[in-house]
Amino acid sequence: MKKLVVFLFALFLLQVHTYGQQAIFQGAPQIVSPEIHSDGSVTFRFQAPNAGEVRLTGDFLPPDGWMPGSVTMEKNAEGVWSYTTRPLSSDLYGYAFIVDGLRSMDPNNVYMIRDVASVTNVFIVPGGQGDYYSVNKVPHGTVLRTWYDSPSDQYEQKRRITIYTPPGYENGKDKYPVFYLLHGMGGDEEAWINLGRTSQILDNLIASGKAKPMIVVMSNGNVIQEAAPGESSLGLYKPGMQLDGTMDGQFEVAFKDVIKFVESRFRVIPRKSDRAVAGLSMGGFHALHISRYYPNTFDYIGLFSAAIMTDERQASNPVYAGFDKTLQAQKDNGYKLYWIGIGKTDFLYKANAEYRQKLDKMQMPYVYRESEGGHTWTNWRLYLTEFVPLLFK
């Protein structure tokens, strides 16, 4: 009887192992895609022998209005469609296939990133800017997802937050400066750490001596959300762009809960000269107003493609009241860096230009960075690599 039990258990383990291996061998033959060549050009391949047309779309192709451009791929005798790009500069890129009108992921590339409700394959061309976004053989920091109380927002809920601590934090006693990094509309506490490659950028900058070790705090700017989609009690729902409580003052009021949590839970230096705040798009809007709403709190402010705009919700909101007066107070209080970055084709370019005119009129010092391109993660990752080395000097 004992031998029979042992035999049946072994048979069960073999069956589980067989089922577990099925996913590995599905979809034979093995295709390399994307294949990055030594000159920076990239070949994409997709097997679809019965497809009438396969197109490649990606942010490395000339844009089609607001959308990434696309090109038609060529099919060989084995039913494999392929396309080779021109040499690409070193960077992180996203792409997908369009098979007879249906958007499809690359089954031969497991590297994907979610941006709001879209999932995109990614790859990195090395040898330059892309090296900052790669995992290199350097000391690594720690990425923590945890929860904090937010009694200052009207929902009084626990909220999820992502925090990067630099290499050596766990085993040391040193205190660190803090950089609060804010996402854009449709994003959440996962946006900067995934799409923005924050941990890789910080690891590489710190290892090269270009940046001081620091703690980076990435909160969720949507006060109506407990956490990113799939990480809260709301379950698995489709993410969306337009959420309540995003640019109506609630986040700015509740931001003091984030600072209180960080300064009570982590070894930080709780002073103005060791605090920075920056954000992209909606997060740039938040960084602008948080830095003036909480006077003498931040010495470093960064606006990345900032959504500098007003609407009816803001007109009567006390958070945004007396804008010029509080901006003047921020100038008078003093700061070490006010950094503004925007792409030449960004739809927010005009709003940022008008804001700089206001600052010029006030003689309020700032550093201005104008880059190619528009409202894209390509620019925001670039801005992060340039902004971080300027902090806490």
C-alpha positions as a Markdown table, in Angstrom:
| # | Residue | x | y | z |
|---|---|---|---|---|
| 1 | Met | 0.0 | 0.0 | 0.0 |
| 2 | Lys | 2.8 | 2.4 | 0.9 |
| 3 | Lys | 4.6 | 1.7 | -2.4 |
| 4 | Leu | 1.3 | 2.4 | -4.3 |
| 5 | Val | 1.0 | 5.8 | -2.5 |
| 6 | Val | 4.6 | 6.7 | -3.3 |
| 7 | Phe | 4.0 | 5.7 | -7.0 |
| 8 | Leu | 0.8 | 7.8 | -7.3 |
| 9 | Phe | 2.5 | 10.8 | -5.7 |
| 10 | Ala | 5.4 | 10.6 | -8.1 |
| 11 | Leu | 3.0 | 10.3 | -11.0 |
| 12 | Phe | 1.2 | 13.4 | -9.7 |
| 13 | Leu | 4.4 | 15.4 | -9.6 |
| 14 | Leu | 5.3 | 14.3 | -13.1 |
| 15 | Gln | 1.9 | 15.4 | -14.4 |
| 16 | Val | 2.2 | 18.8 | -12.7 |
| 17 | His | 5.7 | 19.2 | -14.1 |
| 18 | Thr | 4.4 | 18.4 | -17.6 |
| 19 | Tyr | 1.5 | 20.9 | -17.4 |
| 20 | Gly | 3.9 | 23.5 | -16.0 |
| 21 | Gln | 6.2 | 23.1 | -19.0 |
| 22 | Gln | 3.4 | 23.4 | -21.6 |
| 23 | Ala | 3.6 | 27.2 | -21.7 |
| 24 | Ile | 7.3 | 27.0 | -22.5 |
| 25 | Phe | 6.9 | 25.0 | -25.6 |
| 26 | Gln | 3.7 | 26.5 | -27.0 |
| 27 | Gly | 4.0 | 28.5 | -30.2 |
| 28 | Ala | 7.2 | 26.8 | -31.6 |
| 29 | Pro | 9.2 | 27.7 | -33.8 |
| 30 | Gln | 11.4 | 30.0 | -31.9 |
| 31 | Ile | 11.6 | 33.5 | -33.4 |
| 32 | Val | 13.9 | 36.3 | -32.3 |
| 33 | Ser | 12.0 | 39.6 | -31.9 |
| 34 | Pro | 13.1 | 42.3 | -31.4 |
| 35 | Glu | 16.7 | 41.7 | -32.6 |
| 36 | Ile | 18.9 | 44.7 | -31.8 |
| 37 | His | 21.9 | 45.0 | -34.2 |
| 38 | Ser | 25.3 | 46.5 | -33.5 |
| 39 | Asp | 24.5 | 49.7 | -35.4 |
| 40 | Gly | 21.4 | 50.3 | -33.4 |
| 41 | Ser | 18.9 | 49.1 | -36.0 |
| 42 | Val | 16.3 | 46.7 | -34.9 |
| 43 | Thr | 14.5 | 43.8 | -36.7 |
| 44 | Phe | 11.0 | 42.8 | -35.6 |
| 45 | Arg | 9.4 | 39.5 | -36.5 |
| 46 | Phe | 5.9 | 38.2 | -36.2 |
| 47 | Gln | 4.6 | 34.8 | -37.4 |
| 48 | Ala | 1.2 | 35.0 | -38.9 |
| 49 | Pro | 1.0 | 33.0 | -42.2 |
| 50 | Asn | -2.7 | 33.6 | -42.7 |
| 51 | Ala | -2.7 | 37.3 | -42.0 |
| 52 | Gly | -3.5 | 39.7 | -44.9 |
| 53 | Glu | -1.4 | 42.5 | -43.4 |
| 54 | Val | 0.8 | 43.1 | -40.4 |
| 55 | Arg | 1.9 | 46.5 | -39.4 |
| 56 | Leu | 4.5 | 47.6 | -36.8 |
| 57 | Thr | 3.7 | 50.7 | -34.6 |
| 58 | Gly | 6.1 | 52.3 | -32.2 |
| 59 | Asp | 7.4 | 55.5 | -30.7 |
| 60 | Phe | 10.6 | 55.3 | -32.9 |
| 61 | Leu | 8.5 | 55.8 | -36.1 |
| 62 | Pro | 7.4 | 59.2 | -37.4 |
| 63 | Pro | 4.2 | 60.1 | -35.5 |
| 64 | Asp | 0.8 | 60.1 | -37.1 |
| 65 | Gly | -0.8 | 63.1 | -35.5 |
| 66 | Trp | -1.2 | 62.2 | -31.8 |
| 67 | Met | -0.5 | 58.6 | -32.3 |
| 68 | Pro | 2.7 | 56.7 | -33.0 |
| 69 | Gly | 3.4 | 56.0 | -36.6 |
| 70 | Ser | 3.2 | 52.6 | -38.3 |
| 71 | Val | 4.8 | 50.7 | -41.2 |
| 72 | Thr | 3.8 | 47.6 | -43.2 |
| 73 | Met | 5.9 | 44.5 | -42.6 |
| 74 | Glu | 7.0 | 42.0 | -45.2 |
| 75 | Lys | 6.1 | 38.3 | -45.2 |
| 76 | Asn | 8.5 | 35.5 | -46.2 |
| 77 | Ala | 7.8 | 32.0 | -47.4 |
| 78 | Glu | 7.5 | 30.7 | -43.9 |
| 79 | Gly | 4.8 | 33.2 | -43.0 |
| 80 | Val | 7.0 | 35.3 | -40.8 |
| 81 | Trp | 6.5 | 39.1 | -41.2 |
| 82 | Ser | 9.6 | 41.3 | -40.5 |
| 83 | Tyr | 10.7 | 44.9 | -40.6 |
| 84 | Thr | 14.1 | 46.4 | -39.9 |
| 85 | Thr | 14.4 | 50.0 | -38.7 |
| 86 | Arg | 17.1 | 52.6 | -39.4 |
| 87 | Pro | 19.7 | 52.8 | -36.7 |
| 88 | Leu | 18.1 | 54.1 | -33.5 |
| 89 | Ser | 19.7 | 56.3 | -30.9 |
| 90 | Ser | 20.2 | 54.7 | -27.5 |
| 91 | Asp | 16.9 | 54.8 | -25.6 |
| 92 | Leu | 14.0 | 52.8 | -24.3 |
| 93 | Tyr | 11.2 | 52.3 | -27.0 |
| 94 | Gly | 7.7 | 50.8 | -27.1 |
| 95 | Tyr | 6.0 | 49.0 | -29.9 |
| 96 | Ala | 3.2 | 46.7 | -30.9 |
| 97 | Phe | 1.9 | 44.8 | -34.0 |
| 98 | Ile | -1.4 | 45.5 | -35.8 |
| 99 | Val | -2.5 | 42.2 | -37.4 |
| 100 | Asp | -5.4 | 42.7 | -39.9 |
| 101 | Gly | -6.4 | 45.8 | -37.8 |
| 102 | Leu | -6.1 | 44.1 | -34.4 |
| 103 | Arg | -3.4 | 45.4 | -32.1 |
| 104 | Ser | -1.3 | 42.5 | -30.8 |
| 105 | Met | 1.7 | 42.1 | -28.5 |
| 106 | Asp | 4.9 | 40.5 | -29.6 |
| 107 | Pro | 4.7 | 36.8 | -28.4 |
| 108 | Asn | 8.5 | 36.6 | -28.5 |
| 109 | Asn | 9.1 | 39.5 | -26.2 |
| 110 | Val | 8.1 | 39.2 | -22.5 |
| 111 | Tyr | 9.1 | 42.8 | -21.7 |
| 112 | Met | 5.9 | 44.9 | -21.4 |
| 113 | Ile | 4.8 | 48.1 | -19.7 |
| 114 | Arg | 1.3 | 49.3 | -18.9 |
| 115 | Asp | 0.5 | 52.9 | -19.5 |
| 116 | Val | -3.0 | 53.7 | -18.2 |
| 117 | Ala | -5.1 | 51.1 | -20.1 |
| 118 | Ser | -2.6 | 50.2 | -22.8 |
| 119 | Val | 0.1 | 47.5 | -22.7 |
| 120 | Thr | 3.2 | 47.9 | -24.9 |
| 121 | Asn | 6.2 | 45.8 | -25.6 |
| 122 | Val | 9.5 | 47.5 | -24.8 |
| 123 | Phe | 13.2 | 47.2 | -25.7 |
| 124 | Ile | 16.3 | 49.2 | -25.0 |
| 125 | Val | 19.0 | 50.2 | -27.5 |
| 126 | Pro | 22.2 | 50.4 | -25.4 |
| 127 | Gly | 25.3 | 52.6 | -25.8 |
| 128 | Gly | 24.0 | 55.9 | -24.4 |
| 129 | Gln | 20.8 | 57.3 | -22.8 |
| 130 | Gly | 19.4 | 53.8 | -22.8 |
| 131 | Asp | 22.1 | 52.6 | -20.4 |
| 132 | Tyr | 20.5 | 54.7 | -17.6 |
| 133 | Tyr | 17.3 | 52.7 | -18.1 |
| 134 | Ser | 19.1 | 49.3 | -18.0 |
| 135 | Val | 19.8 | 47.1 | -15.0 |
| 136 | Asn | 23.6 | 47.2 | -14.8 |
| 137 | Lys | 26.1 | 45.6 | -12.5 |
| 138 | Val | 26.0 | 48.3 | -9.9 |
| 139 | Pro | 24.7 | 48.4 | -6.3 |
| 140 | His | 20.9 | 48.4 | -6.3 |
| 141 | Gly | 18.4 | 50.2 | -4.1 |
| 142 | Thr | 15.2 | 48.7 | -2.8 |
| 143 | Val | 11.7 | 49.4 | -4.2 |
| 144 | Leu | 9.0 | 49.2 | -1.5 |
| 145 | Arg | 5.2 | 49.2 | -2.0 |
| 146 | Thr | 3.4 | 50.0 | 1.2 |
| 147 | Trp | 0.3 | 51.8 | 2.5 |
| 148 | Tyr | -0.2 | 55.0 | 4.5 |
| 149 | Asp | -3.1 | 56.7 | 6.2 |
| 150 | Ser | -4.5 | 59.8 | 4.4 |
| 151 | Pro | -7.0 | 61.4 | 6.8 |
| 152 | Ser | -6.7 | 64.8 | 5.1 |
| 153 | Asp | -8.6 | 63.7 | 1.9 |
| 154 | Gln | -12.4 | 63.4 | 2.0 |
| 155 | Tyr | -12.2 | 59.6 | 1.6 |
| 156 | Glu | -10.1 | 59.1 | 4.7 |
| 157 | Gln | -8.7 | 55.9 | 3.3 |
| 158 | Lys | -5.4 | 54.0 | 3.4 |
| 159 | Arg | -3.5 | 54.6 | 0.2 |
| 160 | Arg | -0.7 | 52.7 | -1.6 |
| 161 | Ile | 2.7 | 54.3 | -2.2 |
| 162 | Thr | 5.9 | 53.3 | -4.0 |
| 163 | Ile | 9.2 | 54.2 | -2.3 |
| 164 | Tyr | 12.8 | 53.8 | -3.6 |
| 165 | Thr | 15.5 | 53.6 | -1.0 |
| 166 | Pro | 19.2 | 53.9 | -2.1 |
| 167 | Pro | 21.8 | 51.1 | -1.9 |
| 168 | Gly | 22.8 | 50.4 | 1.6 |
| 169 | Tyr | 19.8 | 51.9 | 3.3 |
| 170 | Glu | 18.7 | 48.8 | 5.1 |
| 171 | Asn | 22.0 | 48.1 | 6.7 |
| 172 | Gly | 23.0 | 51.7 | 7.5 |
| 173 | Lys | 22.1 | 54.5 | 9.9 |
| 174 | Asp | 22.5 | 57.5 | 7.6 |
| 175 | Lys | 19.6 | 59.9 | 7.0 |
| 176 | Tyr | 18.8 | 60.9 | 3.4 |
| 177 | Pro | 17.2 | 63.7 | 1.4 |
| 178 | Val | 13.8 | 63.0 | -0.1 |
| 179 | Phe | 12.6 | 63.5 | -3.7 |
| 180 | Tyr | 8.8 | 63.4 | -4.2 |
| 181 | Leu | 8.1 | 62.4 | -7.8 |
| 182 | Leu | 4.6 | 62.8 | -9.2 |
| 183 | His | 2.9 | 61.1 | -12.1 |
| 184 | Gly | 0.6 | 62.4 | -14.8 |
| 185 | Met | -3.1 | 62.0 | -15.6 |
| 186 | Gly | -4.1 | 58.4 | -15.9 |
| 187 | Gly | -1.1 | 57.3 | -14.0 |
| 188 | Asp | -0.7 | 56.0 | -10.4 |
| 189 | Glu | 1.9 | 54.9 | -7.9 |
| 190 | Glu | 3.3 | 52.4 | -10.4 |
| 191 | Ala | 3.8 | 54.8 | -13.3 |
| 192 | Trp | 7.2 | 56.3 | -12.5 |
| 193 | Ile | 8.8 | 53.1 | -11.2 |
| 194 | Asn | 7.7 | 51.1 | -14.3 |
| 195 | Leu | 7.3 | 53.5 | -17.3 |
| 196 | Gly | 9.8 | 56.0 | -15.8 |
| 197 | Arg | 12.5 | 53.4 | -14.9 |
| 198 | Thr | 13.1 | 55.4 | -11.7 |
| 199 | Ser | 15.0 | 52.7 | -9.8 |
| 200 | Gln | 17.3 | 51.9 | -12.7 |
| 201 | Ile | 18.0 | 55.6 | -13.3 |
| 202 | Leu | 18.7 | 56.2 | -9.6 |
| 203 | Asp | 20.9 | 53.1 | -9.2 |
| 204 | Asn | 23.0 | 54.1 | -12.3 |
| 205 | Leu | 23.3 | 57.8 | -11.4 |
| 206 | Ile | 24.3 | 57.1 | -7.8 |
| 207 | Ala | 26.8 | 54.4 | -8.8 |
| 208 | Ser | 28.5 | 56.8 | -11.3 |
| 209 | Gly | 28.7 | 59.5 | -8.7 |
| 210 | Lys | 26.4 | 61.8 | -10.7 |
| 211 | Ala | 23.7 | 61.9 | -8.0 |
| 212 | Lys | 23.6 | 61.9 | -4.2 |
| 213 | Pro | 21.9 | 58.9 | -2.6 |
| 214 | Met | 18.3 | 59.8 | -1.9 |
| 215 | Ile | 14.9 | 58.4 | -1.1 |
| 216 | Val | 12.3 | 58.8 | -4.0 |
| 217 | Val | 8.6 | 58.8 | -3.0 |
| 218 | Met | 6.1 | 58.0 | -5.7 |
| 219 | Ser | 2.5 | 58.5 | -4.5 |
| 220 | Asn | -0.9 | 58.1 | -6.2 |
| 221 | Gly | -2.1 | 61.6 | -7.4 |
| 222 | Asn | -5.7 | 60.4 | -7.8 |
| 223 | Val | -7.2 | 60.9 | -4.4 |
| 224 | Ile | -10.2 | 58.9 | -5.3 |
| 225 | Gln | -8.0 | 55.8 | -5.7 |
| 226 | Glu | -6.7 | 53.6 | -2.9 |
| 227 | Ala | -4.1 | 52.2 | -5.3 |
| 228 | Ala | -3.2 | 51.3 | -8.9 |
| 229 | Pro | -5.7 | 49.2 | -10.8 |
| 230 | Gly | -5.6 | 45.6 | -9.6 |
| 231 | Glu | -3.9 | 46.6 | -6.3 |
| 232 | Ser | -6.9 | 47.9 | -4.4 |
| 233 | Ser | -10.2 | 46.6 | -3.0 |
| 234 | Leu | -11.9 | 47.6 | -6.3 |
| 235 | Gly | -10.4 | 44.5 | -7.9 |
| 236 | Leu | -9.5 | 44.1 | -11.6 |
| 237 | Tyr | -11.1 | 47.0 | -13.5 |
| 238 | Lys | -10.0 | 48.8 | -16.7 |
| 239 | Pro | -8.0 | 51.9 | -15.9 |
| 240 | Gly | -9.1 | 55.3 | -17.2 |
| 241 | Met | -7.8 | 58.8 | -17.7 |
| 242 | Gln | -10.5 | 61.1 | -16.3 |
| 243 | Leu | -10.8 | 60.5 | -12.6 |
| 244 | Asp | -12.5 | 62.6 | -9.9 |
| 245 | Gly | -10.2 | 64.5 | -7.5 |
| 246 | Thr | -7.2 | 65.0 | -9.7 |
| 247 | Met | -6.7 | 68.7 | -10.3 |
| 248 | Asp | -9.2 | 70.2 | -7.9 |
| 249 | Gly | -7.0 | 70.9 | -4.8 |
| 250 | Gln | -7.7 | 67.7 | -3.0 |
| 251 | Phe | -4.3 | 66.1 | -3.7 |
| 252 | Glu | -2.4 | 69.3 | -2.7 |
| 253 | Val | -4.3 | 69.4 | 0.7 |
| 254 | Ala | -3.7 | 65.7 | 1.3 |
| 255 | Phe | 0.0 | 65.8 | 0.3 |
| 256 | Lys | 0.9 | 66.7 | 3.9 |
| 257 | Asp | -0.1 | 63.1 | 4.8 |
| 258 | Val | 2.5 | 61.8 | 2.4 |
| 259 | Ile | 5.3 | 63.9 | 3.9 |
| 260 | Lys | 4.2 | 63.0 | 7.5 |
| 261 | Phe | 4.3 | 59.3 | 6.7 |
| 262 | Val | 7.7 | 59.4 | 5.0 |
| 263 | Glu | 9.3 | 61.5 | 7.7 |
| 264 | Ser | 7.9 | 59.3 | 10.5 |
| 265 | Arg | 8.7 | 55.9 | 8.8 |
| 266 | Phe | 12.0 | 56.5 | 7.0 |
| 267 | Arg | 15.4 | 57.9 | 7.9 |
| 268 | Val | 15.2 | 61.2 | 6.2 |
| 269 | Ile | 16.5 | 64.8 | 6.7 |
| 270 | Pro | 13.3 | 66.8 | 7.5 |
| 271 | Arg | 14.3 | 70.2 | 6.2 |
| 272 | Lys | 13.7 | 72.3 | 3.2 |
| 273 | Ser | 17.2 | 72.0 | 1.7 |
| 274 | Asp | 16.7 | 68.2 | 1.6 |
| 275 | Arg | 13.3 | 68.0 | 0.0 |
| 276 | Ala | 12.5 | 68.1 | -3.7 |
| 277 | Val | 9.3 | 67.8 | -5.6 |
| 278 | Ala | 8.7 | 67.3 | -9.3 |
| 279 | Gly | 6.2 | 65.8 | -11.6 |
| 280 | Leu | 5.1 | 65.2 | -15.2 |
| 281 | Ser | 2.0 | 66.8 | -16.9 |
| 282 | Met | -0.7 | 66.6 | -14.1 |
| 283 | Gly | 2.1 | 65.8 | -11.7 |
| 284 | Gly | 3.9 | 69.0 | -12.9 |
| 285 | Phe | 0.7 | 70.9 | -12.1 |
| 286 | His | 0.7 | 69.3 | -8.6 |
| 287 | Ala | 4.4 | 70.1 | -8.1 |
| 288 | Leu | 3.9 | 73.7 | -9.0 |
| 289 | His | 1.0 | 74.2 | -6.6 |
| 290 | Ile | 2.3 | 72.0 | -3.7 |
| 291 | Ser | 5.6 | 73.9 | -3.7 |
| 292 | Arg | 3.8 | 77.3 | -3.3 |
| 293 | Tyr | 0.9 | 76.0 | -1.1 |
| 294 | Tyr | 3.4 | 74.7 | 1.5 |
| 295 | Pro | 5.9 | 77.6 | 1.9 |
| 296 | Asn | 9.4 | 76.9 | 2.9 |
| 297 | Thr | 9.0 | 73.2 | 2.4 |
| 298 | Phe | 10.9 | 72.5 | -0.9 |
| 299 | Asp | 14.2 | 73.8 | -2.1 |
| 300 | Tyr | 14.0 | 71.9 | -5.4 |
| 301 | Ile | 11.1 | 72.1 | -7.8 |
| 302 | Gly | 10.7 | 70.4 | -11.2 |
| 303 | Leu | 8.0 | 70.8 | -13.8 |
| 304 | Phe | 8.2 | 68.2 | -16.6 |
| 305 | Ser | 5.7 | 69.1 | -19.4 |
| 306 | Ala | 3.6 | 70.6 | -16.7 |
| 307 | Ala | -0.2 | 70.9 | -17.2 |
| 308 | Ile | -0.2 | 74.6 | -16.4 |
| 309 | Met | -3.9 | 75.3 | -16.8 |
| 310 | Thr | -7.0 | 76.4 | -14.9 |
| 311 | Asp | -10.7 | 75.4 | -15.1 |
| 312 | Glu | -13.9 | 76.2 | -13.2 |
| 313 | Arg | -13.1 | 73.9 | -10.3 |
| 314 | Gln | -9.9 | 75.8 | -9.6 |
| 315 | Ala | -11.3 | 79.3 | -9.9 |
| 316 | Ser | -12.9 | 79.4 | -6.4 |
| 317 | Asn | -10.7 | 76.8 | -4.7 |
| 318 | Pro | -8.7 | 78.1 | -1.8 |
| 319 | Val | -5.7 | 76.0 | -2.8 |
| 320 | Tyr | -5.3 | 78.1 | -6.0 |
| 321 | Ala | -6.4 | 81.4 | -4.5 |
| 322 | Gly | -3.9 | 84.3 | -4.6 |
| 323 | Phe | -1.7 | 82.5 | -7.1 |
| 324 | Asp | 0.5 | 85.5 | -7.9 |
| 325 | Lys | 0.9 | 86.5 | -4.3 |
| 326 | Thr | 1.9 | 83.0 | -3.1 |
| 327 | Leu | 4.3 | 82.6 | -6.1 |
| 328 | Gln | 5.9 | 85.9 | -5.0 |
| 329 | Ala | 6.1 | 84.5 | -1.5 |
| 330 | Gln | 7.8 | 81.4 | -2.8 |
| 331 | Lys | 10.4 | 83.5 | -4.6 |
| 332 | Asp | 11.0 | 85.7 | -1.5 |
| 333 | Asn | 11.3 | 82.6 | 0.7 |
| 334 | Gly | 14.1 | 81.4 | -1.6 |
| 335 | Tyr | 14.9 | 78.1 | -3.2 |
| 336 | Lys | 17.9 | 76.4 | -4.9 |
| 337 | Leu | 16.4 | 75.2 | -8.2 |
| 338 | Tyr | 13.2 | 75.8 | -10.2 |
| 339 | Trp | 13.5 | 73.5 | -13.2 |
| 340 | Ile | 11.1 | 73.6 | -16.3 |
| 341 | Gly | 11.3 | 71.1 | -19.1 |
| 342 | Ile | 9.1 | 70.9 | -22.2 |
| 343 | Gly | 9.2 | 69.3 | -25.7 |
| 344 | Lys | 9.1 | 71.6 | -28.8 |
| 345 | Thr | 5.9 | 69.8 | -30.1 |
| 346 | Asp | 4.2 | 69.3 | -26.7 |
| 347 | Phe | 0.6 | 70.4 | -26.7 |
| 348 | Leu | 1.4 | 72.2 | -23.4 |
| 349 | Tyr | 4.2 | 74.2 | -24.9 |
| 350 | Lys | 2.2 | 77.5 | -25.2 |
| 351 | Ala | 1.0 | 77.2 | -21.6 |
| 352 | Asn | 4.5 | 76.7 | -20.4 |
| 353 | Ala | 5.8 | 79.6 | -22.4 |
| 354 | Glu | 3.2 | 81.9 | -20.9 |
| 355 | Tyr | 4.1 | 80.7 | -17.4 |
| 356 | Arg | 7.8 | 81.4 | -18.1 |
| 357 | Gln | 6.8 | 84.9 | -19.2 |
| 358 | Lys | 5.1 | 85.4 | -15.8 |
| 359 | Leu | 8.2 | 84.2 | -14.0 |
| 360 | Asp | 10.4 | 86.5 | -16.1 |
| 361 | Lys | 8.1 | 89.4 | -15.3 |
| 362 | Met | 8.5 | 88.6 | -11.6 |
| 363 | Gln | 12.2 | 88.1 | -12.0 |
| 364 | Met | 11.8 | 84.6 | -10.5 |
| 365 | Pro | 14.8 | 82.5 | -11.4 |
| 366 | Tyr | 14.4 | 79.2 | -13.1 |
| 367 | Val | 16.3 | 76.7 | -15.4 |
| 368 | Tyr | 14.7 | 76.0 | -18.7 |
| 369 | Arg | 15.2 | 72.8 | -20.7 |
| 370 | Glu | 13.6 | 72.6 | -24.2 |
| 371 | Ser | 13.8 | 69.2 | -25.9 |
| 372 | Glu | 12.7 | 67.6 | -29.1 |
| 373 | Gly | 9.4 | 65.7 | -29.3 |
| 374 | Gly | 6.2 | 66.1 | -27.4 |
| 375 | His | 4.2 | 64.9 | -24.4 |
| 376 | Thr | 6.0 | 61.5 | -24.1 |
| 377 | Trp | 7.8 | 59.2 | -21.6 |
| 378 | Thr | 10.8 | 59.5 | -23.8 |
| 379 | Asn | 11.1 | 63.1 | -22.6 |
| 380 | Trp | 10.1 | 62.5 | -19.0 |
| 381 | Arg | 12.7 | 59.8 | -18.5 |
| 382 | Leu | 15.3 | 62.2 | -20.1 |
| 383 | Tyr | 14.3 | 65.0 | -17.8 |
| 384 | Leu | 14.6 | 62.7 | -14.7 |
| 385 | Thr | 18.2 | 61.8 | -15.6 |
| 386 | Glu | 19.0 | 65.5 | -16.0 |
| 387 | Phe | 17.1 | 66.8 | -12.9 |
| 388 | Val | 18.2 | 64.2 | -10.3 |
| 389 | Pro | 22.0 | 65.1 | -10.5 |
| 390 | Leu | 21.1 | 68.7 | -9.7 |
| 391 | Leu | 19.5 | 67.8 | -6.4 |
| 392 | Phe | 20.7 | 68.4 | -2.9 |
| 393 | Lys | 24.0 | 70.1 | -3.8 |
